[in-house]
Amino acid sequence: MHYKRRDFLKVGSGLAASLAIAPLGLAAKSLLDENAKKAKKFGLQLYSLRDVLPQDPKGVLKQVASFGYKQIEGYEGPSGLFWGMTNKEFKKYMDDLGMEFIASHCNIDKDFERKAAEAAEIGMKYLICPSRGSNKTVDDFKKVSDDFNAKGEICKKSGIRFAYHNHEYGFNLIDGQFPQDILMKHTNPDLVDFEMDIYWVVTGKQDPIAWLKKYPNRFKLGHVKDRMENSDERDASCVLGTGFIKYPPIIEAAKKNGMKYFIVEQERYDNTTPLKAAAADAAYMKTLKL
């Protein structure tokens, strides 16, 4: 192929311009990639949206992603852990939205081995027991600990982790002992982690930072949920930043003591809606040093 001199100059100048711009393009991409890595990752417990999620799971999850949530923690609803989809279909939809399905609360007393296998198959990190509040004695909670160790073994074989989510009853003394202490002392750290619901710790008249320091590297997940001021009600959660729980020092202590996942949960909606609250909670989370 032969070029005239004029054509050669055009091609040459275009090539030179492309070469000059290329490093800028690479630099821009690198900056975008770096910013993506630095983007604050925080999650949402889908139980916060229990009143709207069943009506349109995909549509609601799309809105959640638009608020800035990068992680999702599920719960076991009427249509299972994956909202009418298979585990792989649900993961693909999460991938499409740029979110990660990291964990789910579930009924650990039914089909647990299957649930662990399905969770592991799509790269989930945890299955979580949401409550054991019906137990009343020290021996009851020791038996729960044994069951948690057994569930932890099942999860470990599948390649994921098992965890337990506290409520305020864990901080009501039984024969001079806190049930939360019993569970933490009688579970194997190699098999069982804990999800600290900070709201319920505060509701139980306890200091979250003290518990984080007492059991370093045991609380791997945390529920970030605010509590209304001047309320004696048990269920008094509110939009983050509008209550009295001071989160910056708690988050700092949590990170120092091994917490990896920070998950928004809200269960009450005074003068707002679940989705509006989720958006406001996300805006607050972006202000924290996660």
N, C-alpha and C positions, 0 to 999 in steps of 0.2 A: 504494500500500500504506500502511495506517495502523497505527501502533503505539500501544498504551496506554503511559502514563507509566512504569509498572512495567517493562514489556518494554523500553522505551527505555533505562532505567537499567541493566538487565542487559546489553544489547548494548553500551552505552557503556562500562561497567566492563570488559567482556570485551575490547573494542577497546583500551582504555587499557592493560590488562595485556599484551596482545599486543605493543603498541608498546613497552612497557617491556622486554619480554623479547627483542624482535627484535635490539636492539643487542648483547645478551649472546650471542645465537646467532651473529651475524655475527662477533663478537669471538672466540668459541670456534672457529668455522670458520677464521678467519684464523690463529689460533694453531696449529691442526692443520696447516694448509697450510704455515705457517712451519716447524713441526717436521719435516714431511715433507721440506721442502727441505734441512733441516740433517741429516737422517738420513744416517748414514755409508754411502756407497756403496762396496762392495767386491765382488769377483767370485770365482767358483770355476771353475777349469779342470776340466771334466767328466772328464778322464782320471783324476782322483783317484778317480772312482767307476766305473772301467772294469769292476770285478768284479761290480757290482750293477746298473748302469744298463741294460745290454742286456735284462735280464729284465723290467723294468717302467719304461720311460723316463718316462712321465707320473707314475707314483706316486713315483719317486725324485726327480724335479724338484719335485714338490709338497713333499716333505720338505725339500729344499734351500731353497726359498723360506721355509719356516717357521723356518729357522735364522737368517734375517736377510740372506741374500745378495740383492743387488739386480741383480747383473750375472752373466752367464754367458759363459764362453769355451769353445767346443766343440773337438772333435777329430773327425777323419773315421773313423768306425767302419764295421763291416760293412754297416750300413744307411744309410751316407752321413752328410752333415753334419746332417741334420734328423731322424734317428732314426725312419725309416719314414714320416715326414710330409712334405708339401710344405713349401717354405720359408714360404709364407704361413700354413699350418696351424700350423707350429712357432712362428712369431711370435705368432699369436693366443693360443696356449697360454701363451707367455711373458708376454704382456700380461695374460692372466687371472690369472697368478700374481704380477703386479707386478714382474716381472724383465725385464731388457733383454739381448738376445742381441747382445753387442757385437763378438765376434770368434770366429774359429775357426782352429785349426791344420788344415792339410790337405795332401794330396799335390799339390804345385804343378806336378808334371810330367804331370798328366793332367787334361784338360778344364778347364783353369784359367780360360779366358774364360767358360765357362758358370758356373763356381762364383762368379766375380767378379760376374757379372750377377745371379745369384740372391741373393747376399749383399747387393748394393746395393739390390735390389728391396724388401728388408724392413728397410732402414735399418741394417744392420750397419756397423761402422766399419773393420774390418780382416779380411784374410786373412793368415795367418802361416805361414811355413816353419818347421817344428819342429826341423829338424836338417840338417846337411851334413857329418857327421863322417867320411864315407868319403874325403874329400879329404886329400891328404898333402903337397902342395907349395905354394909361394907362388903359382905360376902357376895351380894348381887353384883357389885361393881368389880369384884375380883373375877367373877365368872365372865362378866363382859370383857374384861381384859384378856382372858384366855381365848374368848371367841375372836377378839380383834387380832390376836397373834395368829390364830388359824386363818383368818381372812387375809392377813398380811402375807402368809405363806403362799396362799393361792395367787395373790397379786404378784408376788415375787417370781413365781414360776412362769407367769405370763409376761413378765418384763415391765410391770408397772408398780405403783406404790399404793398402799392403803392408808387412809387417814380418818380421823374422827373430828367432828365439828361440835364444839361445846355450846351449851346454853347456860343460863344463870343457875340452874339447879346444881351444876358442878361446883358451885361455891357456897352451897348450904351445908353446914357441918353435919356429919353423921358419926356419932360416937367419937367426936373430937377430930374427925378427918374430913377433908374436902374430897368428894368423889373425883374431882379433877386430878388431885394428887394420887389417888388410888390408881386411876387409869394410867397415869404417866409413869408411876413407879412399877407397875406390874405388866407393862407392855414392853416388848423387845424393840429397842430403837432401830434395829436392823430391819424390822418388819412393819412398824407402825409409826406414822407421823401424825401431827395434829394440825388442825385448822383453827386458829384463834378467831372466834367471832368477838371482836373488840367491844362491840355494843353490849353483848351479853356479859362480858367480863365486868364492864362498868356497871351494868344493871345489877350484877351480883355483888356490888360494893367492893370490888377489887381493883388493883392497879395493874393495867396491862403490861407496863414496863417492868414491874417487879416479877411478873410471871415469865416474861420473855427472858429475863436475866436468870431466873431460877432454873429454867429448863432450856439452856441454849441449844440451838440446832434441832429442837423438837417441833417447834411451830414453823412449818414450812409454807403454810398458806395463811392468809388472813382475810377476814371479812371486814371491810371498811364501811362503817355504818354509823351515822350520827344519832344523837339522842336529844329530844326536846328538853329545853330548860324548864325547871319548875313543874315537872310532871312526875307523879307517882305511879302512872300507869305502866304496866309491864310492856305493852307494845306502844312505844313512843318514838319510833324511828322517824327521821325527818331528812330533808335534803342536806347533803354534806355541806358543812360550813354555816348552817343555820342553827345548829345545836350547840352543846357545850363541850363536846369531846375535842380536845386539842390534838390534832393529828400529827403535825410536824415532828414533835419529839417522839411520839409513838412509832412513827414510820422510821425514824433514824435508829431507834433502839431495835426495832424489828429487823432491819437490814443487818445491823451489827451482830444479831443473834440468829441469823440463818434463814429468815423469812425470804422466800423467793417470789411468791405470787400475792398480789394485792387485788382483791376482788370486791367490787361494790355490791352491796345488797341494801335494798330498802323495802320495807314491808307495809308502810303506812303512807297515805297520800292525802294530806289535808290541803285543800285549795290548789291541787295540781292533779296531774294524771301520771300513770306509770312511765310513759314515754317522755313526757316533759321532765319528770324527775330524773330519769336516766340521763337525759341530755345535760341537766344542771349538775348532776353528780360527776359526769365526765369532765365538765369544765373545771370543777373543783380539783379533781384528780390531777389535771394537767398543771396545777400550781404546786404540787408536792414534789419533793426531791426523791423520786422513786429509783 
